[in-house]
Amino acid sequence: MKIGVIGCGTIASAVVEGLAWQGHVIRVSPRSRKRAEALAQQFDEVMIADNQDVLNESDVIFLGLMAEHAADVLSELHFRPDHKVISLMAGADLQQVRNLVSPAGTCAIMIPFPNIARGNSPVLTQGDDALISQLFAPRNQIFPVANAQEMQSCLAAQAVLSPALKLVNTAETWLDAAGPGGVQGFLRHLVASNLEDDTGVTLQALDTPGGYNQRLRDHMEKAGMSKALTRGLDDLTR
């Protein structure tokens, strides 16, 4: 495919990396120039072009802009009715995207994560799921949502990733200070492997009375862990 990318931030760059090996011709805008130049140097199929040339020479357009800047950038550009537009902007719903890229005929929202660069990433989608699946499945798992409310709830819930990683990172720092040696990566592997199954079932399996897992979880629950998380999720969806 002939693919264009307007805005070349962290996530858009990861998307380009995930697509670059598949034989597409990819044009990226010079926002941000440092990342755009790095991609063009790394992949022969990636080239830099100004925003309108990206549109003129592409059939599938990815929007990697910040939602608050999108109107200013896109209002100066001319989309074609045959353009297929995929927005990576978490802050703009599907109707807003359609308004921004009119008269483009096909629109979708796609929320990937940085590991889409190497595959095995979950991808939230709304709109033209078939196009996104064509580009990214089966190397990544596609999770379609039905409407803007479902998308907002999923975006809020995925934010658990950062505090979850912070917990593991803090425990790794504590473990390094304890000085056992030779166990680098042990906690990351432990957590990742136990997330492959139903979390409720796994929690029950770890609920040995008086065991380390139960004692630490009880300590954190008494400190308000679950209540604080629920309040935070509620705040994100208001």
C-alpha positions, -999 to +999 in steps of 0.1 A: +000+000+000+009+037-003+008+049+033+012+084+047+017+095+082+009+130+094+027+136+128+056+113+137+055+110+175+064+080+196+033+059+188+032+069+151+069+060+148+062+026+164+033+020+139+057+029+110+083+004+123+056-023+125+046-016+089+080-010+073+090-045+067+058-055+047+067-038+014+046-007+017+057+027+005+055+050+035+058+088+036+061+105+069+057+142+077+086+160+094+066+164+127+088+154+146+118+157+123+142+138+145+120+107+145+111+111+109+147+112+099+156+082+120+128+062+103+139+072+068+175+062+076+165+029+091+140+018+064+145+021+026+107+022+021+102+053+044+107+088+030+100+123+044+075+146+027+056+177+036+020+173+048+002+178+015+027+157-004+021+129+021-017+131+013-011+135-025+011+104-027-008+081-003-040+061-001-040+052+036-034+081+060-024+078+096-030+108+119-004+109+146-010+144+158-020+156+192-058+160+192-056+196+204-033+205+174-051+185+147-076+211+135-049+237+130-027+213+110-054+195+090-075+226+081-047+236+057-047+202+039-068+187+011-081+152+015-095+131-013-128+111-012-108+079-017-085+085+012-087+059+040-079+077+073-068+060+105-065+082+135-040+075+163-054+104+184-069+092+217-085+126+223-107+128+192-138+106+186-147+091+153-171+119+143-145+145+151-120+127+129-145+125+100-151+163+103-114+170+103-106+149+072-137+155+050-142+145+022-122+114+030-146+084+026-132+059+052-123+067+088-112+046+117-097+051+152-068+029+162-051+030+196-019+009+195+009+007+221+047+010+216+053-027+212+034-026+179+068-019+164+077-056+169+042-071+170+022-089+197+004-056+207-032-052+216-049-027+193-082-009+201-102+000+170-134+017+160-147+022+125-130+003+096-118-026+116-112-046+084-086-022+071-067-021+104-068-060+106-055-061+070-025-040+080-017-053+115-033-087+121-024-115+129+009-101+143-011-080+167-045-087+183-073-064+172-100-054+198-129-036+181-152-014+201-187-004+192-189+033+201-173+063+216-184+054+252-168+019+250-136+035+235-134+060+264-138+032+290-111+011+273-088+041+272-093+047+309-088+011+318-056+007+297-041+034+319-036+007+345-005-003+325+016+026+340+008+020+377+011-018+371+046-013+356+055+011+384+047-016+410+069-041+392+096-015+387+095-006+424+097-043+433+127-047+409+145-018+425+138-033+460+151-067+448+183-052+433+189-034+467+184-067+485+213-080+463+204-116+454+221-114+420+215-134+389+177-128+388+174-099+364+142-101+345+127-126+369+098-104+380+090-092+345+088-128+333+067-138+363+041-111+359+039-114+321+034-152+322+006-150+348-013-124+328-020-149+300-048-165+319-080-152+336-068-128+363-096-139+387-085-175+385-049-166+389-056-145+420-075-175+435-045-197+428-022-172+445-045-169+476-027-193+498-036-184+534-007-167+551+014-168+519+036-140+506+011-130+478-019-129+501+000-110+528+013-083+504-020-080+487-039-076+520-013-049+530-019-030+498-057-033+500-056-019+535-036+010+521-065+016+497-051+002+465-083-010+448-104+020+460-078+044+447-077+026+413-114+027+410-116+064+418-089+071+393-107+052+365-140+070+374-122+104+372-108+095+337-142+088+323-160+119+337 
